Amino acid sequence: MPIANKPLPFSPNGKEPLLISGPCSAETEEQVVCTAQQLRRHGCQCFRAGVWKPRTKPGGFEGNGEIALQWLQRVKKETGMLVATEVATPEHVEKAMEYAIDILWIGARTTASPFAIQELADCLRGSDACMLIKNPMSPDLGLWMGAFERLERVGIKRMAAIHRGFTSFGNKIYRNAPMWQVPIELRRRMPELTIICDPSHIGGKKELIKPLSQHALDLGFDGLIVETHCQPEQAWTDKEQQLTPDKLYDIIHQLVIREKKKSNKKLLELRNEIDEIDHQLIELLGKRMDVSREIGHYKRDNNIAVLQPERYDEIMVSRELLGKQYRISAETMRKVFQSIHEESITQQRNIIKRK
């Protein structure tokens, strides 16, 4: 769905990515102002802080509420930066607008509920709010896109996506699995939409912010939203993933920003070569499915079960080893041949059901 998107109220300077930064939580007025002043010295244009903090379990710090909006007002007045905070209810939206908060974002838990998104949309009807929408906690692209569509229907024109990763059980590396293919597909379907990466919530650790940020920029993301704190070790929430403003800008200055649309003759030649190879791959897949269907007929005629676990294990092991010879990761080979095997099983089941 095309979105008639208006520009965001701030933009990258050409040398650095579009950047939103500030503490996870607005803890005290002193902490908010101190962090903001340090960020402004580095040229940051947009300051973020959580005023209402939805916690997974009760009992934790859940934000200072309305009084913290006054602190954001002070930051805006004294530094000239735009200010941003999360909203989850119509009451949050009304209070944020009352205090002239420039940018509102919708968190992952809220995006996951069409009911909650519709309530926010109804509250925003007729306003000129700038809205950032985080991906839902599960990798549901339709749910994410639906949030943008609901806001557009009530007249919201300034919107951007925040990719903060997806909840996954037992993940050892990241706090939230990146699943980069989801925001990549969002970009394909909504090419005009600004997409911002949240490496703080994807990684959950300070040391992962730089590599995740670079990866996002390499994929053509438009900017970053990164958590910073004047004293991260004393943060009331998520201290493991917050950086000092100085450390953040050390990282920002090391990031490489690549041209998004630059093209040349050599690149076009290589892309044409990729297109031709893909055509051959699809043709070979078609031939493989022809053989799979023949096997389906044989299994049907000889009363053999469709799924043969030993054969599946043999395929996965041998293909991973073969992929290694061509410098293809074992994970990629597993994903590819799991999909191919599932399609082969589907083809064979369709034949057996027709008996």
Disulfide bonds with the S-S distance in Angstrom:
none
